[in-house]
């Protein structure tokens, strides 16, 4: 009999080898369940603050495999292999973390339940380890408690951004991106970095790109025009207008990628200060999927890396 079934059958007390997390989300249960099981969404929020996630495969059914790689702020990769044991939509998931070759042999089982609470969702995540020592090792070595809390916090922020995404919530097929970065700088300074061509020229665009042309009318209704120049000399115009500028909390702008005819991009950037640092969140929705949108995550990762470097020297 599998360990988890034996424990249930015997009524064993497993609290000494468990970690349990509960959070209530202001979203319906079906949507929260979808965010946890759709790889397009999972990649946007999974992992602690500062981490990015690549989902290689995600087969959500009993026996299905879920492989992903989490990249930490220091550039270190953490490969994960997960096997689904139970899938009951939209109420319950059970899956086992199984070590990949060359990774630390830590195995544990996760049960996630989704309970409807008057239009909101109470989510409980229970992590069951083979022993108390294994649980304590993961807590001490990998910061599992803080990491899980930050991951659920990112899901909460993603759900809020998704709901405010100008139609994205009504159309889950809308291509979109959500990124989060903690910057070691006060909010006013980070916000200012987005406000003038003099600042933007130092960091806007992926690694190897320059900004030879930048015109900004930084107020609601104001126009902008950027021309990014790639390492091969190709220019990429991006023009549009600001829909909202609320200093120093929020910027919303909409633009058109001229190299992809008809490609509209709606971007919301929020700035949250905590103990002298700033949590910056970028949410984008696209009118359709294209080469430009498929490369957006890598482009934004490099762009925010450049922003962090620029702020460090400010």
N, C-alpha and C positions, 0 to 999 in steps of 0.2 A: 504494500500500500504506500503511495507517495507520502512524503513527510507531511505535507499540508493536510492531506486527508486523514492521516493517522492522528495528527494533533487535534483536528476537529472531532474525530470519533471519540477520542479519549478525554476531550474537554481540557486539554493541556493548557497551562498558563504560559503564554509566550511573551508576556510584557517585557521580560528582561532582555529580549533579543529583537524588539520591535522599535521602529520609529513611526510616529503617527502625526499627520499634519491635516488640519481642517481649515477650510476657508470658504466663505460665502461670496459668490460672484453675482453681480447685478446683470444677469443674462439668463435666458431660458436654458433648461437642461440640454435640449437637443443641440443648441449652438455650442455649449461648453464641451459636450461630448465630441462634436465635430472638430473642434479646435485641437482635441487630444488625439484624434485618429486620422486626420487628413494631413499628409506630409507637407503639403503646400503651406498649411498654417503652422504646423509644428516647428518648421524651420525658422519661423519668425520670432518665437518666444522661448524655445526650449533652452534651459541652462541658466546658470547664475548670471548676474550682471557682468557685462564685459565679454561674455562668451558668444560665439557664433556657432551655428549647428548646420551640418550638411546631412540630409537624409538620403541614404543610398538606396534603401528599399524599405517598404512598409506594407506588409500583407496582413491586414487586420482581420484575422480569423483564427480559431483555435489551431495551433500548430504553425501558424504563419510567422515569418521572420521579419524583424525590424532591425535594420543596421543603420547606425548613424555615427558621425564623428563630430565631437565637440572640440572647438579650438579656444583655448584660454587667452586672456589678455597678453600673456607672455609668449604666445605663438605655439605653445605645446598642444599637441593633439591627443584627444582621449577617445579611443575607438570603443564602441559599444555594440554588442549583439544581444538582442532581446527576442524571446520566444513567447508568443501569445498562448495562454492556457485557456482563458475564458473570454468571450466577447458577448455581452448582452447589451445591445443598443436600446436606449441611451442611458442605461442604469449602472453598468458595471464592467470593469476590465480587470483581468488578472494576467500578469506576465512575469517571466523570469529573466533576470539579467544573467547571461552566460558569458564567461570570458572569451575574448577573441585570442587567437594564437599570438604570443608575444606580449600580452597584457597581464596585469596582475590577476591571479585566479580568485576573484571575489564574486561569489554567486549569492543572489538574494531574490526574493519574490516580492512583487508589488501588487497590491489590490487597490484599485481606485473605484470609488462609488460616487454616483452623481444623483443627488436627491433634490427633487423639486420643492421649493419653499416660496410659495406665493409669487411665482414668476421669476424668482431668483434660483440659484443653484448652490446647494451646500455640497462641496467636494471634500471627500476624505481620502487621503492617500496613506496606506499602511505598508511599510517596508519591513519584511520579515527576513531575518538573517539566520544562518545555520546555528549560531551561538552568540552569546552576549559578547564574547571577545571579538568576533567578526564584526558585530555592530559597532563596538567601541573603536575598532581599528579604522573603519570607514569614517566615523565621526571625527576622529583625531587627525587622520591622514588627509582626508579629502574635504573636510568641513561640510559633511553631509547635511547637518541641520540648517546651517545658514544658507547652503546652496539650494536646498529644497524650498526654503522660505523665499529666497530671491527669485527662484524659478516661478513659483506661484504668483509672486508679485508681478513678474513680467507678463504672465498670462492675464492677470487682472488688467494691466495697462493695455495689453493688446486687444482684449475684449472691448475696453472703453474706446480705443482708437478705431476699432473695427465698426462699432456702433455709430461713431461720428464721421465715418468715412465717405460722406456724400454719395450715398447709394450703394456702397460696398456691402453693407449689411443686408440690404434687400436683394442683392445679387451675389451670392457666394462665389460665382464663377469669375467675378471681376479679378483680373490679375492685380496683385498688390504686394507690397513689401513693408515690413516693419523691422526697424533696427533700433537698438538702444546702446548707448555708450556713456560711461561715467568718465567725466573729464575733470582733471585736477586743477580747476579754476573756478572762481566765483561766477554766478549766473550772469551778472551784468556784463562781465568781460566776454563770456561766451556769446551772449546775445549780440554784443557790439561787433563781434567777428563776422556776423552775417549781414551787417548793415551798410557797408560802404565798399566801393570798388577797391579802395586802398587795402582793406583787410582781405577781401575775397580773393584778390589776385595772389595772395601768399599761400592759399591752401585749397581753393575750390577746384575740384576735379581729381581724377585718379592719379596714381603715381606716374610720373613722366609727362603729364599733361600740363599745359600752360593756359592762361586766360588772357589772350592778347587784346580782347575787346570785352568791356563790361560797363553797361549803363544801368544804373539803379535809381528808381524813384521809390524810396523805402517808406511807403505809407499805403494804407488801404486804397485800392484803386490805381496805385502807381504802376507804371510799366517797368519791365526789366528786359535786358537783352544781353545774353552771354554768348561768347564764341569760344568754345574749348578747342584747343589745338593738340592733337595727339602726337605721340613720339615720331610718327612717320610724316608729320606735317599736314595731315588732314584736319580740316576745320569742321566743327560740329556746332551749329547754331542752336540756341535754346532761348525762345522768347515767350513772354507772357505778361501776367500782371499779378500784383499782390492782392489777395482777397481780404486778408486780415493781418494786422501788425499790432500786437498787444505786448508792449515792452514791460518786463523782460520775460514774459511767460510763453508766448506763442506767435508763430508765423505761419500763415497759410498762403500758398501761391499756386497758380495754375499756368502751365506752359505747354508749348508745342515743340516736339523734336522735329526739326526741319528735315533731317536726313531720313526720317521715317514718316512719309506722308500720312497726315491724319492722326498721328500718335500724340494724344493729349495725356498730360501727367498732372495729377493733383497731389500736392505735397503739403503735409502738416508737420511742423517741427515744434516740439514743446521743450521747455527748459525748467527743470525742477532742482532747486538748491537744497543741499543737505550737508551741513558741517563744512562749509567752504568749498565743496565740490558741486558739480552740476551733472545731473542725469539728463542727457539729451536723447530724445526719441524722435525718430523720423518715420512717418507713415506715408506711403505713396500708393495711389491707385492709378491704373493705366486703362486707356480706352480699349486696348487689345494687347495681346502678347506678341512680342517681336524680339529680334536679336538684341535690341536696346534694353528691353525689360529683362530678358534672360540674363544679361550681364550686369543688371543693376546692383545686385547684392555685393558682388566683388568690387564694383566701382565705388559704392558707398563705403565699403570697408576701407578701401585705400584712401578715399576722401576724408573720412573721419580720422584715420591715422595721421594724415597731413594736418588736419585741424588741431589734433592733440599736440603735435610737434610745434606748430605755430604758437599755440597758447603757452607752451612750456618756455618759449623764448620771449614771450611778451613782457 
